[in-house]
Amino acid sequence: MGVSAVIASWVGTSDEDAALQFLPNDGAPGRLALYDVPALYVGNSTGELIRQLVGDGEVESATVVLDAPSVNSTSHTVIGHLAGKAGTEETIIVYTHSDGPSIIEENGPILLLAMAEYFANNPLDINVDFVITTGHMSGGHLNESAWMGQRPEILKNAKAAIVCEHFGALQWKDEFSTGQPVYSATGNLEPMWTMANDSSSSDLLHELYLDAFEGTDPLVRMALLAPERLNGARSRWYGAGGSSTLGRSSIPTIGIIPQPDYLWAAMVDGGWSKLSIPMAVEQINTILRLISRLDAKFAEGAL
């Protein structure tokens, strides 16, 4: 196409909201392939300036330099198995991804470790397999579902799957009351958008998930939805990479994915100013209640 470089400008958003954003899922196709064309994201005001300079003929050419060396390395998906007291093969999968640009985007492993510690001290009857997959920010170069082919027995024995990520995310939004976007905290927590498969075998998981929110802090908000079909095409399953495989399977699955505006921003402070640890704990406790209630149903022979 003769393209030498790309400058993509955010529009309809404040420069503060657009700052340090990137789209890690847009990798070049093919294994270990890289785009040869350097690309740069800029905020709205910079984009307007560039368009004006080009439109006015003040700039005939420009140079985009990408100083970002690529290094091949090895990474790993981590699976931790917590054996249940019943001594059977059945398990609950608790799933997340590892890599990310901030404490919000990549806090899934911390969530799972906290849950594993709790259940190690409060043993369940059913097994729990904690899966922390790699490759989430690889632009599709790493297959986040590869572990499923390597450990098929986990999926075969799974009675339910729960995908957790991005807990404790404080909501920041552009506010337009002055006519110009102003990026600020809303005072809310990001909703726990929850994808769910809609098979009849999933009804119990949905019911227990809803019940697990009883008594939670009012700041904790959740929306439970199933991907629908539009013009004959099935909508995407959003969540930690590979979770769509679970969501499209017969395994009762929920995928919880709060999605703040800054989710993929490489924030200077690592995102800590956008994290509420007490709210993250509240959300973790919700999942602990859910897993405990699933275990009770398993002990009754109802799962």
N, C-alpha and C positions, 0 to 999 in steps of 0.2 A: 504493500500500500504506500510505500515511500514515507512512512511516519518515522521521524527521528526522535521525537520526545512527546510526552503528553503532560499537560498541566490541567488538572481537574479542579474545578472550583465548587465549593459548597455554596448553595444559594438558599435564600429564605431562612437563614439561621445566623446567629451572632458569631462573630469571630471567636469568642470565648468558648462557645459550644463546639465549634468546629476544630478548635486547636488540638493538634497532635493526634487527630483521628486518622485511621487507616482501615483498609478492608482486607484482612488477611486471607479471606477465602477465595480471592481472585488470583490464584496462582496460574502460571502457564501450564497448558495441558501437557501430559506426558511425564513419565517417571524421571525425577531429578531435573526436569526441564526448567529453564529460566527465561523470562522475557529479556530480549536484548534491548528493548526500548525503555529508557529511564522514564519514570512517571512521578509526578509530584502532586500532592493535594495541597490546596491553599484555601484560606478563608474567603468569605464572600467579598470583603472589601478589597483584598488583594486581587481576586478574580475580576472585579469591576475595573480596577486600575489597569490590569493587563489588557482587558478588552477595549478600554478607552484608548490606551496607547497604540494598540494595533489598529483600531478603527480610525484614529486620527492620523495614521501614517507616521507616527513618531518613532516607531520601532519596526525595523525591517527584518531583523533576525535576533535570536536569543539563544543562549546556550544553557542547557540543563545538565548539571553534573550530579550523578548519583554516586556518592562515596559510601558504598555499602557492600563490602566483600562478602562473598558466599563461601561457607565452609561446610563440607559434608561431615556429619557426625552420627553417632548411634544414640538412639533414645529407646526407652522401654515403657511398655504398659505394665502397670503393677496390679496384681490380683492378690488380695488377702482373704483367706478362708477362715471363718470363725465357726467352728463345729458346734452344732446344737446338741442338747442333752438327749434327744430322742434317738440319735444314732442312725438316722435314715439318710437318704440321698437328697431329699427335697431341700430347696434353698430359696432364699430371697436375694435377688441381685440389687445392690445399691451401687449406682454408677455415676461417674463424673469424668471430666477431662482435667489434664494437668496444666499445660502451658498457657500463658496469657500475659498481657502487658500490665496488669495491675492486681491489687489484692482483691478487687471485686471480680474481675474476669477469671482469675485463677484460684479462687478460694475453695473450690470443690474438694481438693484433697484434705484441707483442714476440716471441712464439714464431716467427711467420711471418717477421718481419724478420731474425731470427737465421738461420733456414733459408735465406732468400733470399741473405743475405750469404755463407753457406757455399757455396751452389751457384753464385753469381756468380764465386767464386774457384776452384771445382771444377766446371767446366761438365759438364752432362749431355748426352746425345744427344737426349732427349725434351724438349719444352717443359714449363714449369711455370707455371700461372696461380695466383697468390696472391690470394685473395678475402677482404676484410675488410668484412663487411656492417654496415650501420647499423640502428638501430631495435630492437635486442634488448630494450631496457627501455621500449618505447613502449606496452606493454599491448595490442599487436596493431594499433595505429594505422598503423604503417609496415610495409609488406610486405617482409620480408627476402629474399624470393625474386624481387623485381622485376628484379634484375640478370639473372636467367636468361632473361627474356623480351627484355631489351635486348641481351644478348650470347649468343644461342642457339648460336653457333658454338663457344663454349667447351664446352658440354655435348655438342654433336655430336662434337667431336674428343677428348673425355675418355676415356682408357683406365682411369683410376681416380680416386677422390676420397677425400681424407683430411681429416677434420675434427678440429681440435685446440683445446682450451681448458682453462683452470684447472690448468695444470701447476704442480708444486711445492707443492701444497696439503698442509700438515701436518694430520693428523687430530686434531680435538678432539671429544669426546663427553661426554654426561652419564653419570656412573657412579653406580649405585644400590645399592652394597653396604651403605651406612649406612641405607638406607630412603628417603633424600631424594636427589634428583639433585644431583650435584656436577660442574660443568663443568671439564674439564681435558684436557690433552694426553695422547694415548694412547701417544706414542712412535712411531707409525706414519705412513706417508704415505697419503693418500687413494688408494684403488685407481683404476686407469685403466679405469673401466667403459667398455666398447667395444661400441657397436651395430654390427651388420654385416648387410648384405643377404645373402640365402641363395640367390641364383641360382648356377647352375653356373659362370658366368663369373667369379664372385667367389672361387672356390676358391683360385686362385693368390695373390690378395691376402691371404686369410686365412693361408695357409701362410707367406708371406714376412713377414707381420706377427708371427706367433708366433716365427719364426726370429730376428727383429730383437731380441728380448729376451735372446738368449743372451749371458751374461757381464754382465748389468746388475746393479746393486746390489741386494741382497736386499730392501731397503726398497721397491723398485719392484714393485708388484703390479698384475695386470691380469686382467680377466674379459671374455671374448669371447662375446657372445650375440646372437641374432637375435630380433626381435619375433615372437611367436607369435600364434595365433588362439585366442580364448576365446569360447565360445558363438557362433562364427561371426564375431565381430568381431576385426579385426586390432588388435593392441596398438600403442600409440603408439611413435613413434621419438623418443627423447630426444636433445637436442643443440642446437648453435647453430642459431638460427632459420633455416629454409630448408633445413637439412641433411636433413630428412625427405623433401624432394623428390628429393634425390640418393639417399637410402636406399631409396626406393620405386621408383627407376628401374632400368634395366638396367645402369647404370654401377656397376662394383664399388666399393663404398663402405664405409668404416669411420668411425664417429663416436666420438671419445674424449672422455669427459665425467666426470672426477673430480667428486664432488658432496659437498663438506663441509657440515656443518650450517650454517656461517656464510656460505654462498655468496652469499646475497642480503642479508647484513647490512651496513649502512652503518657499518663499524667506525671508531672514533675515529682509529686510526692508519693507516687506509686498507688494513688487512689485512697490512701488512708483517711483523708478528709471527707471522703464520700461514704465511709463505712460506719455503720452503727453496730458495734459488737453486741450490745444487749439485744438488739432486734435479730441479729444473726442467731444468737442463742435461743431466742423465742422460736424462730423458724426451725432450728435444729430440734428443739423439744417437740415441735409438732410432728416431725418425721419419726422421732423416737416413739411417740404415742401410736402413730400409724403402724410402725413395724411391730410394736408390742401387741397391738390388736390383731394384726395378721397372724402373729404367732399363736395367740389365744384361739383363733379360728382353726389354725393348723392342729393344735392340741385336741380340739373338738372333732377333728376329722372333716371340717367344713371348708377347708381351703384347697 
